[in-house]
Amino acid sequence: MEKNNIAPEIYQLYDKYCHGSMKRREFLKRAGMLTFGGISGLVMAKALLPNYAKAQLISFTDERIKAKYVEYDSPGGNSGKMRGYLVQPKGKGPFPAVLIVHENRGLNPHIEDVARRAATEGFLAFAPDALYPLGGYPGNDDDGKVMQKKLDRDKIFIDMKNGAKFLKAHSLSNGKLGVTGFCFGGAVSNYLAAELGSELKIAVPFYGTAIKSEEVKKIKSSLIVQYAEDDPRVNATMDEYKKALTAIGVDFKMHIYPGTKHGFHNNSTPRYDEKAAKLAWQRTISAFKKHLLID
């Protein structure tokens, strides 16, 4: 089903399902009680559920990359030991390093695919799995969302920070670090921009809530901040963030993509906007190349 055929009310329900405590059964039940132009809301709701196999762009067997799961130490985090998906480009390196941070449901196949995409562009990409203390991404987003809510959110942020430090110090890294993330991962990217200071060169958060204004002053990196046009929850933090970033004089740009909804970069659901996603990714890769390549 085309995204333009899905009613706004179903998108709103889906947003509550993705970011709240609503479970899939309740989401589908409530959607099924609605009808739009003779089309059941249940049909629309099912169309919004992700199809990861169809959305894969880079195979894990792609000859341009080499991927594996690795563990790293994470003192102060949820378990002290973490795991992530490390993807290196073909060649000996060293490579510019990019941390890829998932949404609020663990390291699902889409985020692994994004890491592989980054690696095909010449970056050492690392995507930690916040759910590792509970056994790792369970194979579906519904259980993953529930699992992530069980973890201490502040400690997840620490686990991601330790993942960034692990990546920056990796033997295949050139020592220059960037980060990008989506939704929850966008919020983590904003957090890391402040928390890592000059250790981070560039952050590219996708539709992530901003950090508190008093924390912004710690940012030393450049930022490319990506927003969907129709995303009230996240965009409510935009103006204050822009004001705080302007006040400290860091290099930043904010892009709002017309006609898009939260999650527009994720090509596994109809929220995906191909034109906006490709432009946003092009801007992301261009920024990484500008700030992370060896001089």
PEHU-V374640 format. One record per residue. N is the residue number from 1. OMEGA is omega in whole degrees, 0 to 359 (* if undefined). BURIAL is 1 if it has 16 or more other ideal C-beta (glycine too) atoms within 10 Angstrom, else 0. Layout:
[[N;OMEGA;BURIAL] [N;OMEGA;BURIAL]]
//
This chain:
[[1;179;0] [2;184;0] [3;181;1] [4;179;0] [5;180;0] [6;185;1] [7;178;1] [8;180;0] [9;179;0] [10;174;1] [11;180;1] [12;176;0] [13;181;1] [14;178;1] [15;177;1] [16;178;0] [17;182;1] [18;191;1] [19;179;1] [20;183;0] [21;180;0] [22;179;1] [23;185;0] [24;182;0] [25;179;0] [26;177;0] [27;181;1] [28;179;1] [29;182;0] [30;177;1] [31;182;1] [32;178;0] [33;183;0] [34;177;1] [35;181;0] [36;179;0] [37;180;0] [38;180;0] [39;181;0] [40;175;0] [41;178;1] [42;177;1] [43;179;1] [44;181;1] [45;180;1] [46;180;0] [47;181;1] [48;179;1] [49;188;1] [50;173;1] [51;189;0] [52;181;1] [53;180;0] [54;186;0] [55;183;0] [56;178;1] [57;182;0] [58;180;1] [59;177;0] [60;177;0] [61;180;0] [62;185;1] [63;180;0] [64;187;0] [65;172;1] [66;185;0] [67;176;1] [68;176;0] [69;180;0] [70;176;0] [71;175;0] [72;179;1] [73;181;0] [74;179;1] [75;180;0] [76;181;0] [77;185;1] [78;179;1] [79;181;0] [80;179;0] [81;183;0] [82;177;1] [83;178;1] [84;184;1] [85;183;1] [86;181;1] [87;180;1] [88;176;1] [89;175;1] [90;182;0] [91;184;0] [92;183;0] [93;5;1] [94;183;0] [95;170;1] [96;191;1] [97;181;1] [98;174;1] [99;179;1] [100;186;1] [101;186;1] [102;178;1] [103;187;1] [104;183;1] [105;178;1] [106;185;1] [107;182;1] [108;184;1] [109;180;1] [110;181;1] [111;174;1] [112;178;1] [113;177;1] [114;177;1] [115;178;1] [116;177;1] [117;180;1] [118;180;1] [119;179;1] [120;177;1] [121;176;1] [122;183;1] [123;170;1] [124;187;1] [125;180;1] [126;181;1] [127;179;1] [128;177;1] [129;181;1] [130;184;1] [131;183;1] [132;178;1] [133;179;1] [134;178;1] [135;178;0] [136;179;1] [137;190;1] [138;180;1] [139;175;0] [140;186;0] [141;182;1] [142;178;0] [143;179;1] [144;179;1] [145;179;1] [146;181;0] [147;183;1] [148;178;1] [149;180;0] [150;182;0] [151;175;1] [152;185;0] [153;180;0] [154;179;0] [155;173;1] [156;179;1] [157;177;1] [158;177;1] [159;178;1] [160;178;1] [161;178;1] [162;175;1] [163;178;1] [164;180;1] [165;176;1] [166;182;1] [167;181;1] [168;182;1] [169;183;0] [170;183;1] [171;179;0] [172;182;0] [173;175;1] [174;177;1] [175;178;0] [176;191;1] [177;171;1] [178;179;1] [179;168;1] [180;180;1] [181;190;1] [182;181;1] [183;174;1] [184;179;1] [185;174;1] [186;176;1] [187;177;1] [188;179;1] [189;176;1] [190;178;1] [191;182;1] [192;177;1] [193;178;1] [194;188;1] [195;184;1] [196;177;1] [197;183;0] [198;176;0] [199;181;1] [200;181;1] [201;186;1] [202;175;1] [203;180;1] [204;178;1] [205;173;1] [206;178;1] [207;177;1] [208;178;1] [209;183;1] [210;173;1] [211;179;1] [212;185;0] [213;181;0] [214;178;0] [215;184;0] [216;183;1] [217;180;0] [218;183;0] [219;177;1] [220;184;1] [221;168;1] [222;178;1] [223;166;1] [224;187;1] [225;188;1] [226;181;1] [227;166;1] [228;180;1] [229;182;0] [230;184;1] [231;188;1] [232;184;0] [233;181;0] [234;186;1] [235;176;1] [236;180;0] [237;189;1] [238;188;1] [239;180;0] [240;178;0] [241;179;1] [242;179;0] [243;181;0] [244;179;1] [245;178;1] [246;183;0] [247;182;0] [248;173;0] [249;177;0] [250;178;1] [251;179;0] [252;173;1] [253;175;0] [254;179;0] [255;174;0] [256;186;0] [257;185;1] [258;175;0] [259;183;0] [260;176;1] [261;176;1] [262;180;1] [263;187;1] [264;180;1] [265;184;1] [266;186;1] [267;178;1] [268;179;1] [269;180;1] [270;173;1] [271;181;1] [272;174;1] [273;189;1] [274;182;0] [275;181;0] [276;182;1] [277;181;1] [278;178;0] [279;180;0] [280;179;1] [281;176;1] [282;178;0] [283;179;0] [284;182;1] [285;179;1] [286;179;0] [287;178;1] [288;180;1] [289;180;0] [290;189;0] [291;190;1] [292;180;1] [293;180;0] [294;179;0] [295;*;0]]
//
